[in-house]
Amino acid sequence: MNKATTLALSIVLVLALLSCIAQAEEGSRFVTIREWLDAKGECGDCMLLVKVTQILNPVLAVAADDTGAVNLFSGNGEESMIINFMSDECPREGAILVIANPRYNEFEGSIEMADWSLLRVMRDPTLDEAG
């Protein structure tokens, strides 16, 4: 990744973080995926800034930050947020999400974030440069 791309991505992430902090209710705090995993989801009123790295199926994706990766489960059927990511109108893989209060869920030997609320979605600016 070149310096301009890294700088652009950093600026977007910082602005998203600042925006969400300003909108957050008192008591909300940002945690990393690693902190969330270590606490087994028991992090109180929390938010996470993650990037969708892979869409596995209409209800499951992989989300990551600098500290780790986890499955992101988004409900069933047509209400699934992952279905929205698969549409032409919404960012696909590479979407940057701010989510709130995901539930820790063990499913078929893996850990996933379930029942989360989407606070904000952005497109990774490095995807625009790549074409």
C-alpha positions as a Python dict, from the first residue, in 0.01 Angstrom:
ca = {
    (1, 'M'): (0, 0, 0),
    (2, 'N'): (149, 336, -92),
    (3, 'K'): (173, 631, 147),
    (4, 'A'): (-115, 827, -12),
    (5, 'T'): (-349, 529, 14),
    (6, 'T'): (-249, 465, 374),
    (7, 'L'): (-300, 831, 460),
    (8, 'A'): (-642, 840, 290),
    (9, 'L'): (-756, 528, 473),
    (10, 'S'): (-627, 662, 805),
    (11, 'I'): (-811, 992, 756),
    (12, 'V'): (-1138, 813, 676),
    (13, 'L'): (-1106, 589, 980),
    (14, 'V'): (-1023, 878, 1213),
    (15, 'L'): (-1314, 1087, 1082),
    (16, 'A'): (-1550, 792, 1120),
    (17, 'L'): (-1427, 733, 1472),
    (18, 'L'): (-1467, 1100, 1567),
    (19, 'S'): (-1814, 1115, 1414),
    (20, 'C'): (-1929, 810, 1603),
    (21, 'I'): (-1779, 930, 1927),
    (22, 'A'): (-1974, 1253, 1891),
    (23, 'Q'): (-2297, 1058, 1828),
    (24, 'A'): (-2240, 792, 2091),
    (25, 'E'): (-2447, 782, 2402),
    (26, 'E'): (-2268, 857, 2726),
    (27, 'G'): (-2096, 540, 2843),
    (28, 'S'): (-2033, 395, 2497),
    (29, 'R'): (-1673, 319, 2418),
    (30, 'F'): (-1475, 174, 2130),
    (31, 'V'): (-1311, -165, 2172),
    (32, 'T'): (-1101, -372, 1936),
    (33, 'I'): (-1191, -718, 1813),
    (34, 'R'): (-922, -862, 2041),
    (35, 'E'): (-1067, -682, 2346),
    (36, 'W'): (-1417, -799, 2251),
    (37, 'L'): (-1298, -1160, 2208),
    (38, 'D'): (-1101, -1153, 2535),
    (39, 'A'): (-1410, -1024, 2719),
    (40, 'K'): (-1629, -1282, 2536),
    (41, 'G'): (-1851, -996, 2426),
    (42, 'E'): (-1903, -869, 2781),
    (43, 'C'): (-1776, -519, 2712),
    (44, 'G'): (-2086, -329, 2817),
    (45, 'D'): (-2213, -59, 2583),
    (46, 'C'): (-1942, -77, 2317),
    (47, 'M'): (-1871, -1, 1954),
    (48, 'L'): (-1627, -154, 1708),
    (49, 'L'): (-1469, -15, 1392),
    (50, 'V'): (-1422, -309, 1153),
    (51, 'K'): (-1360, -379, 787),
    (52, 'V'): (-1552, -646, 595),
    (53, 'T'): (-1276, -859, 445),
    (54, 'Q'): (-1484, -1141, 299),
    (55, 'I'): (-1851, -1213, 237),
    (56, 'L'): (-1908, -1584, 296),
    (57, 'N'): (-2283, -1609, 229),
    (58, 'P'): (-2596, -1391, 253),
    (59, 'V'): (-2587, -1384, 635),
    (60, 'L'): (-2217, -1425, 720),
    (61, 'A'): (-1906, -1220, 655),
    (62, 'V'): (-1561, -1188, 804),
    (63, 'A'): (-1479, -861, 981),
    (64, 'A'): (-1130, -752, 1087),
    (65, 'D'): (-933, -475, 1249),
    (66, 'D'): (-564, -446, 1334),
    (67, 'T'): (-606, -684, 1629),
    (68, 'G'): (-788, -977, 1473),
    (69, 'A'): (-1075, -1112, 1268),
    (70, 'V'): (-1413, -1262, 1354),
    (71, 'N'): (-1723, -1387, 1177),
    (72, 'L'): (-1999, -1127, 1149),
    (73, 'F'): (-2348, -1280, 1150),
    (74, 'S'): (-2629, -1051, 1047),
    (75, 'G'): (-2960, -1220, 1091),
    (76, 'N'): (-3177, -1433, 875),
    (77, 'G'): (-3345, -1402, 540),
    (78, 'E'): (-3409, -1074, 365),
    (79, 'E'): (-3337, -870, 680),
    (80, 'S'): (-2969, -962, 667),
    (81, 'M'): (-2724, -673, 638),
    (82, 'I'): (-2487, -898, 445),
    (83, 'I'): (-2750, -929, 169),
    (84, 'N'): (-2736, -549, 145),
    (85, 'F'): (-2356, -567, 105),
    (86, 'M'): (-2404, -804, -186),
    (87, 'S'): (-2628, -558, -374),
    (88, 'D'): (-2501, -313, -635),
    (89, 'E'): (-2607, -10, -429),
    (90, 'C'): (-2397, -87, -123),
    (91, 'P'): (-2025, -137, -63),
    (92, 'R'): (-1920, -499, -78),
    (93, 'E'): (-1605, -647, 63),
    (94, 'G'): (-1393, -362, 193),
    (95, 'A'): (-1682, -182, 362),
    (96, 'I'): (-1579, -14, 686),
    (97, 'L'): (-1843, -53, 956),
    (98, 'V'): (-1905, 98, 1293),
    (99, 'I'): (-2118, -151, 1485),
    (100, 'A'): (-2256, -147, 1837),
    (101, 'N'): (-2306, -412, 2102),
    (102, 'P'): (-2250, -737, 1915),
    (103, 'R'): (-2344, -1053, 2102),
    (104, 'Y'): (-2071, -1317, 2149),
    (105, 'N'): (-2190, -1635, 1981),
    (106, 'E'): (-2018, -1971, 1938),
    (107, 'F'): (-2138, -2152, 1625),
    (108, 'E'): (-1996, -2473, 1482),
    (109, 'G'): (-1657, -2425, 1646),
    (110, 'S'): (-1608, -2060, 1559),
    (111, 'I'): (-1683, -1731, 1732),
    (112, 'E'): (-1911, -1479, 1567),
    (113, 'M'): (-2055, -1140, 1640),
    (114, 'A'): (-2434, -1161, 1627),
    (115, 'D'): (-2725, -924, 1689),
    (116, 'W'): (-2514, -613, 1628),
    (117, 'S'): (-2645, -270, 1535),
    (118, 'L'): (-2501, -88, 1236),
    (119, 'L'): (-2415, 273, 1322),
    (120, 'R'): (-2227, 370, 1006),
    (121, 'V'): (-2099, 215, 683),
    (122, 'M'): (-1832, 358, 453),
    (123, 'R'): (-1645, 241, 149),
    (124, 'D'): (-1269, 181, 174),
    (125, 'P'): (-1109, 464, -30),
    (126, 'T'): (-831, 230, -143),
    (127, 'L'): (-1091, 32, -341),
    (128, 'D'): (-1173, 346, -542),
    (129, 'E'): (-806, 388, -637),
    (130, 'A'): (-775, 22, -736),
    (131, 'G'): (-1068, 56, -972),
}
